[in-house]
Amino acid sequence: MQTLDKPRYDGPIFDGDTHAQEKDFIFFQEYLPKSLHEKWLPHVGYGPDGEYGLFIGPRRVQSSEVNPEGHVPPPGRLKDWLKAMKEGKSNVEAGWAKPTPDMVDRDKRIAKLDEFGVETCLLFPGSFIGTIGYFDDPVPGNAVLHAYNRFLSEQWGFDYKGRICAIPFLTLWDLESSVREAEWLIKQGVRAVVMPMGPAHGKAPADPMFDPIWSRLNEAGVVVTFHVSEANFMHPIVNAFGEKAMQPRRTGQTAWQWMFTYSEIPVTMTIASYIYLNFFERFPNIRMGTVENGAEWLPRFLQKMDKMRGMAKNGYWACGQLKERPSTIFKRSCFAVAYPEDDVKTIVEQLGTADCILMGSDYPHAEGVPTPRDFVAEALAGLSPAQIRGIMHDNGRRFFPLRQAA
């Protein structure tokens, strides 16, 4: 029997947020054309300031912390991480640990999934997820991401045994190379992609200009995700407020940047743009998910989207008027991975449903929970057994159905 304070869940788990761990970035030397190495080659090493880090060509990726010995922050140290952040420290100052085999090997990861009771996990890039805001030239940027996608495909697999689904990058940066990448990914059996938040080429991401990309993803039933990352469309706003974008998280970012340039603001602007431009009527097979952006913003966001639809009823609708409330469209086609520190019970009460909420452990990152099942006690107190099962598994299976055997 479960109590209000300590709910239990013993069923299968769909983990909507896990990560690969890159042992190194040597594969880029082979996968990235040599003509791009000087300016764009990702690598780890010591910079001019003597600090060790991840670099894109000569530029250090400030949001990625790497260790010279290849060690990583211990997984599941959410409470320690939050305490360290509150004290102005890094999430890794509690010490580094040697990566365990499951962090870099897919068969070892499946054994870990068995230990955790996880049926399927979505596996996002590791340290490299922090690079997405550093590609300011679309064609070479896509070339770098294609090289990384090759690594993900070969090292992890886009649908490995139905258990591990690695999530490659896809952008709208350059129509020709982006269409080519979408076609290559679909040929490799991709199930989901992670995309930069925000516009491209001065246009909304759901602008008909990008329909050649979306039509391919729609036909293949590919899931589109937005993982917390550097949203480069926010950089002009950061600069306009007299602050500097892309600063070290430990020492360079202000409270204002933490509040407005990560998670809620970029992802709500992005998803609202898709919904208001009738994206899901045009591409009904695409499901969309927001990952590691939390969910406490969701009830107010849906309420306000509905209200603004009414305010703009007689306004300009570039892709036609919506036939349904934006909140209805979101609840049918979109999902949000909650933070373990979110007040999920209140979110569900305000939404009137738990059906669009997913769990994510963030394994093996320090910011997550020690094991996926710990998410129940951390976040789901006060919910019914049916709601808990939905968040821990069933909603994930609607978001990301099992692929039928050929």
Secondary structure, DSSP 8 states (H G I E B T S, - for coil): ---SSS----S-EEEEEEE---S-STHHHHHS-GGGHHHH-EEEEE-TTS-EEEEETTEE-TT----TT--B--TT-HHHHHHHHHTT--TTTT--B---GGGT-HHHHHHHHHHHTEEEEEEE-SGGGGGGGG--SHHHHHHHHHHHHHHHHHHT-TTBTTTEEE--B--SS-HHHHHHHHHHHHHTT--EEE--SS-BTTB-TTSGGGHHHHHHHHHHT-EEEEES---GGGHHHHHHTT--SS--TTTT--HHHHHHSSTHHHHHHHHHHHHHTTHHHH-TT--EEEESS-STTHHHHHHHHHHHHHHTTTS--TT---SS-HHHHHHHHEEEE--TTS-HHHHHHHHT-STTEE----BTSTTS-SSTTHHHHHH-TT--HHHHHIIIIIHHHHHS------
